[in-house]
């Protein structure tokens, strides 16, 4: 079990200067990586700004790390493989100001970056990708940005990750359903030259999603 206290230094502005930062989204979402006891960990630091921080403070919206844990717990019940949170830490500096940290282990390479993506032997991974989407929707979990970068491949297994765009609803409107499908079609555009068969496969999978969900 990882010691959560060792990650408290990521709240220290001076100490994080020495950490390995692999992504910085305008100081609001900063990703670090660290190797601990032979395991690779990713540390995502969130600093909410403007309307988001006010919504979180008044309980109108979950902190991103709490939301990740919330979705993870639901996926666990559905037995959907995903990258689980090793720990979450929230540093409340005042009523409005806060920082939070999500720690996860290395979960594999993004689905969209696996070698020879379009080969038929990789279709089983995409079959799972769409199967998980259908299962989540049938259980009131919807992603408005379900894409090949939000799924990782490790040891021939598929793991979902990045739950910021995941929403939970028990009653959905026709407009929302169409929006979810529209976003699914849009984010699945994977550029592969001269591979119409693969593109047709993806289109058929989206049609299957519509049919199995009764969203035709």
ROLOBA-788266 format. One record per residue (C-alpha): residue in one letter; chain; x, y negated, z negated. Coordinates in pm, whole numbers. Layout:
{r A, A, {X, Y, Z}}
...
END
This chain:
{r X, A, {0, 0, 0}}
{r X, A, {145, -334, 106}}
{r X, A, {212, -588, -168}}
{r X, A, {-3, -888, -78}}
{r X, A, {206, -1121, -296}}
{r X, A, {497, -1101, -55}}
{r X, A, {289, -1287, 203}}
{r X, A, {218, -1585, -22}}
{r X, A, {536, -1748, 109}}
{r X, A, {355, -1801, 440}}
{r X, A, {172, -2085, 265}}
{r X, A, {507, -2255, 194}}
{r X, A, {591, -2506, 469}}
{r X, A, {964, -2474, 412}}
{r X, A, {979, -2094, 396}}
{r X, A, {776, -2040, 713}}
{r X, A, {1038, -2234, 910}}
{r X, A, {1258, -1926, 871}}
{r X, A, {985, -1684, 979}}
{r X, A, {949, -1540, 1328}}
{r X, A, {663, -1730, 1491}}
{r X, A, {529, -1578, 1813}}
{r X, A, {232, -1808, 1873}}
{r X, A, {120, -2150, 1752}}
{r X, A, {-219, -2280, 1857}}
{r X, A, {-192, -2650, 1768}}
{r X, A, {-119, -2567, 1405}}
{r X, A, {-464, -2418, 1356}}
{r X, A, {-385, -2054, 1434}}
{r X, A, {-23, -1951, 1387}}
{r X, A, {96, -1593, 1433}}
{r X, A, {412, -1454, 1275}}
{r X, A, {561, -1107, 1290}}
{r X, A, {774, -930, 1033}}
{r X, A, {920, -582, 997}}
{r X, A, {871, -431, 652}}
{r X, A, {990, -81, 558}}
{r X, A, {1006, 17, 924}}
{r X, A, {652, -107, 1001}}
{r X, A, {575, -408, 1221}}
{r X, A, {324, -650, 1071}}
{r X, A, {145, -946, 1221}}
{r X, A, {59, -1236, 996}}
{r X, A, {-207, -1471, 1128}}
{r X, A, {-238, -1801, 948}}
{r X, A, {-555, -2005, 996}}
{r X, A, {-597, -2371, 907}}
{r X, A, {-956, -2485, 976}}
{r X, A, {-1004, -2843, 1092}}
{r X, A, {-1288, -3093, 1133}}
{r X, A, {-1639, -2942, 1153}}
{r X, A, {-1523, -2585, 1094}}
{r X, A, {-1363, -2664, 758}}
{r X, A, {-1678, -2848, 646}}
{r X, A, {-1900, -2558, 755}}
{r X, A, {-1680, -2312, 562}}
{r X, A, {-1675, -2534, 253}}
{r X, A, {-2056, -2551, 243}}
{r X, A, {-2095, -2177, 306}}
{r X, A, {-2244, -2219, 655}}
{r X, A, {-1964, -2020, 815}}
{r X, A, {-1721, -1753, 697}}
{r X, A, {-1351, -1814, 681}}
{r X, A, {-1190, -1638, 980}}
{r X, A, {-1015, -1382, 761}}
{r X, A, {-1338, -1305, 572}}
{r X, A, {-1513, -1267, 906}}
{r X, A, {-1245, -1024, 1026}}
{r X, A, {-1292, -813, 713}}
{r X, A, {-1671, -832, 752}}
{r X, A, {-1660, -700, 1111}}
{r X, A, {-1395, -442, 1022}}
{r X, A, {-1620, -297, 751}}
{r X, A, {-1906, -264, 1001}}
{r X, A, {-1684, -97, 1262}}
{r X, A, {-1563, 143, 994}}
{r X, A, {-1922, 254, 931}}
{r X, A, {-1972, 307, 1306}}
{r X, A, {-1643, 504, 1324}}
{r X, A, {-1506, 270, 1592}}
{r X, A, {-1124, 267, 1591}}
{r X, A, {-988, -80, 1524}}
{r X, A, {-693, -261, 1371}}
{r X, A, {-785, -286, 1004}}
{r X, A, {-681, -573, 780}}
{r X, A, {-397, -476, 549}}
{r X, A, {-480, -777, 334}}
{r X, A, {-645, -1117, 352}}
{r X, A, {-544, -1415, 140}}
{r X, A, {-721, -1750, 108}}
{r X, A, {-544, -2053, -35}}
{r X, A, {-802, -2313, -137}}
{r X, A, {-624, -2644, -171}}
{r X, A, {-939, -2848, -238}}
{r X, A, {-1312, -2826, -170}}
{r X, A, {-1260, -2888, 201}}
{r X, A, {-895, -2803, 260}}
{r X, A, {-783, -2441, 283}}
{r X, A, {-546, -2206, 459}}
{r X, A, {-593, -1833, 503}}
{r X, A, {-384, -1536, 609}}
{r X, A, {-475, -1210, 779}}
{r X, A, {-216, -930, 778}}
{r X, A, {-241, -638, 1019}}
{r X, A, {-6, -362, 1135}}
{r X, A, {112, -321, 1491}}
{r X, A, {-175, -160, 1681}}
{r X, A, {-31, -94, 2025}}
{r X, A, {-13, -272, 2360}}
{r X, A, {-310, -461, 2511}}
{r X, A, {-532, -248, 2731}}
{r X, A, {-488, -489, 3021}}
{r X, A, {-108, -451, 3008}}
{r X, A, {-71, -73, 3017}}
{r X, A, {135, 57, 3312}}
{r X, A, {-59, 169, 3620}}
{r X, A, {-378, 32, 3473}}
{r X, A, {-592, 117, 3774}}
{r X, A, {-500, 488, 3785}}
{r X, A, {-787, 727, 3727}}
{r X, A, {-619, 892, 3428}}
{r X, A, {-661, 562, 3244}}
{r X, A, {-1038, 554, 3303}}
{r X, A, {-1096, 741, 2976}}
{r X, A, {-962, 438, 2790}}
{r X, A, {-1199, 206, 2974}}
{r X, A, {-1484, 452, 2918}}
{r X, A, {-1418, 418, 2544}}
{r X, A, {-1389, 41, 2581}}
{r X, A, {-1741, 21, 2722}}
{r X, A, {-1878, 291, 2493}}
{r X, A, {-1770, 90, 2188}}
{r X, A, {-1933, -221, 2333}}
{r X, A, {-2263, -36, 2378}}
{r X, A, {-2247, 119, 2030}}
{r X, A, {-2181, -220, 1870}}
{r X, A, {-2466, -389, 2055}}
{r X, A, {-2704, -111, 1953}}
{r X, A, {-2608, -183, 1593}}
{r X, A, {-2644, -559, 1603}}
{r X, A, {-2279, -653, 1670}}
{r X, A, {-2208, -862, 1977}}
{r X, A, {-1883, -994, 2121}}
{r X, A, {-1900, -1305, 2337}}
{r X, A, {-1542, -1252, 2455}}
{r X, A, {-1496, -878, 2498}}
{r X, A, {-1184, -839, 2709}}
{r X, A, {-889, -610, 2775}}
{r X, A, {-667, -824, 2551}}
{r X, A, {-892, -754, 2253}}
{r X, A, {-825, -378, 2269}}
{r X, A, {-493, -209, 2200}}
{r X, A, {-363, 128, 2318}}
{r X, A, {-148, 344, 2093}}
{r X, A, {-92, 720, 2122}}
{r X, A, {-366, 745, 2387}}
{r X, A, {-623, 594, 2149}}
{r X, A, {-803, 263, 2184}}
{r X, A, {-824, 17, 1894}}
{r X, A, {-1031, -301, 1891}}
{r X, A, {-882, -621, 1750}}
{r X, A, {-944, -999, 1737}}
{r X, A, {-1294, -1035, 1597}}
{r X, A, {-1333, -1413, 1611}}
{r X, A, {-1593, -1393, 1894}}
{r X, A, {-1789, -1108, 1729}}
{r X, A, {-2135, -1199, 1601}}
{r X, A, {-2398, -1004, 1412}}
{r X, A, {-2765, -1036, 1503}}
{r X, A, {-3067, -810, 1458}}
{r X, A, {-3297, -1011, 1684}}
{r X, A, {-3158, -1132, 2016}}
{r X, A, {-3322, -1338, 2287}}
{r X, A, {-3314, -1258, 2657}}
{r X, A, {-3098, -1567, 2706}}
{r X, A, {-2843, -1443, 2453}}
{r X, A, {-2834, -1098, 2616}}
{r X, A, {-2763, -1253, 2953}}
{r X, A, {-2492, -1468, 2798}}
{r X, A, {-2322, -1162, 2645}}
{r X, A, {-2329, -978, 2979}}
{r X, A, {-2209, -1288, 3164}}
{r X, A, {-1911, -1317, 2928}}
{r X, A, {-1841, -945, 2963}}
{r X, A, {-1829, -971, 3343}}
{r X, A, {-1619, -1288, 3331}}
{r X, A, {-1355, -1165, 3088}}
{r X, A, {-1310, -829, 3262}}
{r X, A, {-1165, -980, 3579}}
{r X, A, {-832, -803, 3603}}
{r X, A, {-624, -896, 3905}}
{r X, A, {-511, -586, 4091}}
{r X, A, {-421, -630, 4456}}
{r X, A, {-588, -398, 4704}}
{r X, A, {-765, -198, 4436}}
{r X, A, {-1129, -228, 4523}}
{r X, A, {-1204, 113, 4374}}
{r X, A, {-1098, -4, 4029}}
{r X, A, {-1299, -323, 4061}}
{r X, A, {-1603, -123, 4164}}
{r X, A, {-1550, 105, 3867}}
{r X, A, {-1560, -196, 3631}}
{r X, A, {-1876, -326, 3798}}
{r X, A, {-2044, 14, 3756}}
{r X, A, {-1948, 16, 3389}}
{r X, A, {-2117, -321, 3336}}
{r X, A, {-2426, -184, 3509}}
{r X, A, {-2412, 115, 3272}}
{r X, A, {-2394, -123, 2976}}
{r X, A, {-2709, -298, 3098}}
{r X, A, {-2892, 31, 3152}}
{r X, A, {-2802, 192, 2819}}
{r X, A, {-2893, -124, 2630}}
{r X, A, {-3214, -171, 2826}}
{r X, A, {-3097, -514, 2938}}
{r X, A, {-3166, -461, 3308}}
END
